[in-house]
Protein backbone atom coordinates (compact mmCIF):
# COMPACT_ATOMS: atom_id res chain seq x y z
CA UNK A 1 0.00 0.00 0.00
CA UNK A 2 1.15 3.53 -0.73
CA UNK A 3 2.13 5.59 2.29
CA UNK A 4 0.49 8.92 3.08
CA UNK A 5 3.79 10.68 2.28
CA UNK A 6 4.08 8.95 -1.12
CA UNK A 7 0.53 9.84 -2.06
CA UNK A 8 0.90 13.48 -1.12
CA UNK A 9 4.31 13.86 -2.80
CA UNK A 10 3.70 11.90 -6.02
CA UNK A 11 -0.01 12.66 -6.49
CA UNK A 12 -0.44 16.28 -5.35
CA UNK A 13 -3.93 16.57 -6.86
CA UNK A 14 -5.18 13.79 -4.57
CA UNK A 15 -6.79 14.90 -1.31
CA UNK A 16 -5.80 12.42 1.38
CA UNK A 17 -7.86 11.84 4.55
CA UNK A 18 -7.32 9.34 7.32
CA UNK A 19 -9.91 8.20 9.83
CA UNK A 20 -10.09 5.70 12.67
CA UNK A 21 -11.13 2.16 11.75
CA UNK A 22 -14.87 2.11 12.37
CA UNK A 23 -15.55 -0.33 9.56
CA UNK A 24 -15.85 -0.14 5.78
CA UNK A 25 -19.29 1.47 5.92
CA UNK A 26 -18.01 4.42 7.95
CA UNK A 27 -14.96 4.78 5.69
CA UNK A 28 -17.08 4.98 2.54
CA UNK A 29 -19.50 7.44 4.12
CA UNK A 30 -16.61 9.57 5.40
CA UNK A 31 -15.02 9.65 1.95
CA UNK A 32 -18.33 10.68 0.39
CA UNK A 33 -18.72 13.52 2.90
CA UNK A 34 -15.26 14.84 1.99
CA UNK A 35 -15.77 14.58 -1.77
CA UNK A 36 -16.47 17.71 -3.83
CA UNK A 37 -17.42 16.16 -7.17
CA UNK A 38 -20.93 15.38 -8.37
CA UNK A 39 -20.13 11.68 -8.70
CA UNK A 40 -18.55 9.17 -6.30
CA UNK A 41 -16.65 6.07 -7.41
CA UNK A 42 -15.72 3.29 -4.99
CA UNK A 43 -12.84 0.82 -5.09
CA UNK A 44 -11.79 -1.24 -2.07
CA UNK A 45 -8.09 -1.36 -1.25
CA UNK A 46 -7.45 -4.87 -2.57
CA UNK A 47 -9.43 -4.48 -5.82
CA UNK A 48 -8.46 -2.89 -9.15
CA UNK A 49 -10.39 -0.56 -11.45
CA UNK A 50 -9.71 -0.74 -15.17
CA UNK A 51 -7.77 2.21 -16.58
CA UNK A 52 -10.77 2.77 -18.90
CA UNK A 53 -13.36 2.70 -16.12
CA UNK A 54 -13.89 6.45 -15.67
CA UNK A 55 -13.87 7.24 -19.39
CA UNK A 56 -16.34 4.43 -20.17
CA UNK A 57 -18.71 5.32 -17.31
CA UNK A 58 -18.58 9.05 -18.05
CA UNK A 59 -19.35 8.53 -21.74
CA UNK A 60 -22.46 6.54 -20.84
CA UNK A 61 -23.65 8.89 -18.09
CA UNK A 62 -23.30 12.05 -20.15
CA UNK A 63 -25.68 10.58 -22.71
CA UNK A 64 -28.08 9.19 -20.07
CA UNK A 65 -28.48 11.93 -17.44
CA UNK A 66 -31.45 10.27 -15.70
CA UNK A 67 -29.22 7.40 -14.49
CA UNK A 68 -28.45 7.72 -10.78
CA UNK A 69 -25.75 5.06 -10.44
CA UNK A 70 -23.79 2.47 -12.38
CA UNK A 71 -22.36 -0.90 -11.45
CA UNK A 72 -19.51 -2.71 -13.13
CA UNK A 73 -19.29 -6.28 -14.22
CA UNK A 74 -16.22 -7.86 -12.64
CA UNK A 75 -13.59 -10.54 -12.75
CA UNK A 76 -12.20 -12.53 -9.84
CA UNK A 77 -8.46 -12.91 -9.36
CA UNK A 78 -6.67 -14.84 -6.64
CA UNK A 79 -2.99 -14.74 -7.46
CA UNK A 80 -0.44 -12.10 -8.33
CA UNK A 81 -0.29 -8.47 -7.40
CA UNK A 82 -1.14 -7.00 -10.79
CA UNK A 83 -4.59 -8.45 -11.16
CA UNK A 84 -3.77 -10.95 -13.87
CA UNK A 85 -6.61 -13.40 -14.39
CA UNK A 86 -6.28 -16.86 -15.84
CA UNK A 87 -8.65 -19.73 -16.56
CA UNK A 88 -11.93 -19.76 -14.69
CA UNK A 89 -10.68 -17.18 -12.22
CA UNK A 90 -10.88 -14.60 -14.97
CA UNK A 91 -14.38 -15.32 -16.14
CA UNK A 92 -16.90 -12.51 -15.89
CA UNK A 93 -18.94 -13.04 -12.76
CA UNK A 94 -21.66 -10.46 -12.31
CA UNK A 95 -24.26 -11.09 -14.97
CA UNK A 96 -26.16 -14.29 -14.99
CA UNK A 97 -28.26 -14.12 -18.15
CA UNK A 98 -31.49 -13.49 -16.25
CA UNK A 99 -30.03 -10.44 -14.49
CA UNK A 100 -29.94 -8.25 -17.61
CA UNK A 101 -32.28 -10.01 -20.02
CA UNK A 102 -34.83 -7.68 -21.56
CA UNK A 103 -32.75 -4.57 -20.83
CA UNK A 104 -31.80 -1.83 -23.28
CA UNK A 105 -28.14 -1.62 -24.22
CA UNK A 106 -25.97 1.29 -25.33
CA UNK A 107 -22.43 2.53 -24.88
CA UNK A 108 -21.31 -0.68 -23.16
CA UNK A 109 -24.06 -0.53 -20.50
CA UNK A 110 -27.35 -2.29 -19.87
CA UNK A 111 -30.09 -0.04 -18.51
CA UNK A 112 -33.86 -0.01 -18.02
CA UNK A 113 -33.51 -3.57 -16.70
CA UNK A 114 -37.00 -5.00 -16.09
CA UNK A 115 -37.81 -5.88 -12.46
CA UNK A 116 -34.18 -5.67 -11.39
CA UNK A 117 -34.89 -5.72 -7.64
CA UNK A 118 -36.80 -9.00 -7.89
CA UNK A 119 -33.89 -10.49 -9.85
CA UNK A 120 -31.40 -9.30 -7.24
CA UNK A 121 -33.36 -11.09 -4.56
CA UNK A 122 -32.30 -14.28 -6.35
CA UNK A 123 -28.76 -13.27 -7.34
CA UNK A 124 -26.84 -10.31 -5.92
CA UNK A 125 -24.21 -9.66 -8.57
CA UNK A 126 -23.05 -6.13 -7.73
CA UNK A 127 -19.94 -5.16 -5.77
CA UNK A 128 -19.02 -1.89 -4.05
CA UNK A 129 -15.83 -1.72 -6.11
CA UNK A 130 -16.77 -0.49 -9.57
CA UNK A 131 -19.85 1.38 -8.33
CA UNK A 132 -20.35 5.03 -9.23
CA UNK A 133 -23.25 7.05 -7.85
CA UNK A 134 -24.34 10.66 -7.88
CA UNK A 135 -23.12 12.24 -4.64
CA UNK A 136 -26.55 13.78 -4.10
CA UNK A 137 -28.19 10.35 -4.45
CA UNK A 138 -25.68 8.75 -2.08
CA UNK A 139 -26.40 11.32 0.62
CA UNK A 140 -30.19 11.11 0.12
CA UNK A 141 -30.30 7.36 0.71
CA UNK A 142 -28.04 7.71 3.75
CA UNK A 143 -24.94 6.02 2.34
CA UNK A 144 -23.89 2.69 3.82
CA UNK A 145 -25.60 1.50 7.00
CA UNK A 146 -23.01 1.65 9.79
CA UNK A 147 -25.21 -0.60 11.93
CA UNK A 148 -24.23 -3.45 9.61
CA UNK A 149 -20.54 -3.23 10.51
CA UNK A 150 -20.51 -6.71 12.04
CA UNK A 151 -22.12 -8.48 9.08
CA UNK A 152 -20.72 -9.22 5.64
CA UNK A 153 -23.49 -7.96 3.38
CA UNK A 154 -23.41 -4.17 3.53
CA UNK A 155 -23.12 -4.07 -0.28
CA UNK A 156 -26.44 -5.89 -0.64
CA UNK A 157 -28.22 -3.45 1.69
CA UNK A 158 -26.85 -0.43 -0.17
CA UNK A 159 -27.79 -1.84 -3.59
CA UNK A 160 -31.39 -2.55 -2.56
CA UNK A 161 -31.90 0.93 -1.07
CA UNK A 162 -30.26 2.65 -4.04
CA UNK A 163 -32.29 0.76 -6.64
CA UNK A 164 -35.52 1.49 -4.79
CA UNK A 165 -34.99 5.16 -5.70
CA UNK A 166 -32.75 5.49 -8.76
CA UNK A 167 -32.27 4.01 -12.21
CA UNK A 168 -28.98 2.25 -12.83
CA UNK A 169 -26.70 1.10 -15.61
CA UNK A 170 -24.61 -2.09 -15.60
CA UNK A 171 -21.44 -2.39 -17.69
CA UNK A 172 -21.18 -5.40 -19.95
CA UNK A 173 -17.39 -5.43 -19.75
CA UNK A 174 -15.57 -6.33 -16.54
CA UNK A 175 -14.21 -2.92 -15.56
CA UNK A 176 -13.12 -4.01 -12.07
CA UNK A 177 -11.12 -6.95 -10.73
CA UNK A 178 -12.14 -8.32 -7.33
CA UNK A 179 -9.36 -9.92 -5.32
CA UNK A 180 -10.25 -13.07 -3.39
CA UNK A 181 -7.86 -14.41 -0.78
CA UNK A 182 -7.88 -16.03 2.64
CA UNK A 183 -8.25 -12.78 4.54
CA UNK A 184 -11.23 -11.53 2.51
CA UNK A 185 -14.06 -10.85 4.94
CA UNK A 186 -16.56 -12.22 2.46
CA UNK A 187 -14.78 -15.59 2.57
CA UNK A 188 -17.06 -16.90 5.32
CA UNK A 189 -20.03 -18.12 3.30
CA UNK A 190 -22.12 -19.03 6.36
CA UNK A 191 -21.80 -15.57 7.93
CA UNK A 192 -22.53 -14.10 4.50
CA UNK A 193 -25.86 -15.94 4.34
CA UNK A 194 -26.82 -14.74 7.83
CA UNK A 195 -25.89 -11.18 6.88
CA UNK A 196 -27.96 -11.32 3.70
CA UNK A 197 -31.01 -12.45 5.66
CA UNK A 198 -30.57 -9.64 8.21
CA UNK A 199 -30.33 -7.16 5.33
CA UNK A 200 -33.46 -8.52 3.66
CA UNK A 201 -35.47 -8.50 6.88
CA UNK A 202 -34.39 -4.91 7.60
CA UNK A 203 -35.24 -3.84 4.05
CA UNK A 204 -38.67 -5.45 4.33
CA UNK A 205 -39.42 -3.66 7.60
CA UNK A 206 -37.99 -0.21 6.84
CA UNK A 207 -38.36 0.48 3.11
CA UNK A 208 -41.86 1.37 1.80
CA UNK A 209 -40.75 0.24 -1.68
CA UNK A 210 -40.29 -3.31 -0.35
CA UNK A 211 -44.05 -3.91 -0.11
CA UNK A 212 -44.03 -4.70 -3.84
CA UNK A 213 -41.64 -7.56 -3.16
CA UNK A 214 -42.74 -8.87 0.24
CA UNK A 215 -43.39 -12.43 -0.96
CA UNK A 216 -40.13 -12.53 -2.94
CA UNK A 217 -38.17 -11.22 0.06
CA UNK A 218 -39.67 -13.85 2.36
CA UNK A 219 -38.88 -16.62 -0.13
CA UNK A 220 -35.35 -15.29 -0.59
CA UNK A 221 -34.77 -15.32 3.18
CA UNK A 222 -35.95 -18.94 3.38
CA UNK A 223 -33.76 -19.95 0.43
CA UNK A 224 -30.65 -18.26 1.86
CA UNK A 225 -31.18 -19.66 5.36
CA UNK A 226 -31.63 -23.17 4.02
CA UNK A 227 -28.42 -22.82 2.01
CA UNK A 228 -26.61 -21.45 5.06
CA UNK A 229 -27.93 -24.24 7.27
CA UNK A 230 -26.59 -26.84 4.84
CA UNK A 231 -23.19 -25.11 4.71
CA UNK A 232 -22.99 -24.80 8.51
CA UNK A 233 -23.96 -28.45 8.97
CA UNK A 234 -21.43 -29.71 6.46
CA UNK A 235 -18.63 -27.70 8.12
CA UNK A 236 -19.83 -28.55 11.68
CA UNK A 237 -20.31 -24.87 12.57
CA UNK A 238 -23.07 -25.73 15.00
CA UNK A 239 -23.44 -22.31 16.63
CA UNK A 240 -24.14 -20.74 13.24
CA UNK A 241 -26.44 -23.66 12.45
CA UNK A 242 -28.42 -23.01 15.63
CA UNK A 243 -28.64 -19.28 14.87
CA UNK A 244 -30.01 -19.86 11.38
CA UNK A 245 -32.60 -22.42 12.45
CA UNK A 246 -33.89 -19.84 14.95
CA UNK A 247 -34.16 -17.27 12.14
CA UNK A 248 -35.86 -19.66 9.70
CA UNK A 249 -39.66 -19.20 9.48
CA UNK A 250 -41.74 -22.29 10.36
CA UNK A 251 -42.85 -22.72 6.74
CA UNK A 252 -39.20 -23.08 5.73
CA UNK A 253 -38.56 -26.21 7.80
CA UNK A 254 -38.09 -29.66 6.32
CA UNK A 255 -37.56 -32.98 8.17
CA UNK A 256 -33.81 -32.79 7.48
CA UNK A 257 -33.57 -29.25 8.85
CA UNK A 258 -35.44 -30.34 12.00
CA UNK A 259 -32.81 -33.04 12.55
CA UNK A 260 -30.02 -30.51 12.02
CA UNK A 261 -31.66 -28.11 14.48
CA UNK A 262 -31.89 -30.91 17.04
CA UNK A 263 -28.15 -31.64 16.65
CA UNK A 264 -27.31 -27.94 17.02
CA UNK A 265 -29.31 -27.84 20.26
CA UNK A 266 -27.36 -30.69 21.87
CA UNK A 267 -24.65 -30.00 24.48
CA UNK A 268 -21.49 -28.86 22.74
CA UNK A 269 -19.48 -32.02 23.45
CA UNK A 270 -22.19 -34.23 21.87
CA UNK A 271 -22.84 -32.35 18.64
CA UNK A 272 -19.91 -33.61 16.60
CA UNK A 273 -20.32 -37.20 17.79
CA UNK A 274 -24.01 -37.35 16.88
CA UNK A 275 -23.27 -35.66 13.54
CA UNK A 276 -20.66 -38.31 12.70
CA UNK A 277 -22.98 -41.14 13.75
CA UNK A 278 -25.78 -39.85 11.53
CA UNK A 279 -23.47 -39.30 8.58
CA UNK A 280 -22.01 -42.78 8.97
CA UNK A 281 -25.46 -44.32 9.14
CA UNK A 282 -26.48 -42.44 6.01
CA UNK A 283 -23.31 -43.61 4.25
CA UNK A 284 -24.35 -47.24 4.73
CA UNK A 285 -28.01 -46.64 3.90
CA UNK A 286 -29.08 -48.78 0.90
CA UNK A 287 -29.38 -46.67 -2.23
C-alpha angles and dihedrals in degrees: 000000000000116000122237089248092052092049094049094044100042099032105037093167090062116094108217123204129176126199137177116272104266094147136281093285092058092045093054093046091048091051091050091051091053095046120104101190126094092240132051124207122192130207123165117227097256096044131082131224118210115252087239095051099100095041092048094046094045093050091054096043095049089058094043107043095168091067111105100191143000133213127203129227109235148203128221121229128181107174137051130028098252098062097251112168126204136179117339092345088071098050117119108261113182107070120064104185093253092056095070104017113130093021127129116249132208139143093009094306136103114219140165087045109186116243093346096167092056090050091050090055085066099038125015103201102163127099131198090236108078094027120128122184137172107264090227091054092047092054094044094056091046098249118248118350107249090196087072094063093116096051130071102230107072089125091060092051092049093048093051094049093045095049091048087067111023141045116243142200126216122205117232092209122069100251095169134049117215116209117219120193141142095278095051107123090219090061093093101084095185094054088045091058092049090049092050091053092049089051093049093047091049091048091050092051100041109031118075089202090064093073088082089061104034095123092045091049092051091049091047091053091051092047093049094046092050090050091048092048090054092048093048092048094049091050093041092239091151098170090057089044091055092047093053095047088054090052095046114100116239092249089060096062124108128182090260092052090050089056091048091049090051091053091049090053094055121102109282096250091055101047099080093043094052090044091054092046092052093046091049092049090050090049090060095041111121111256 
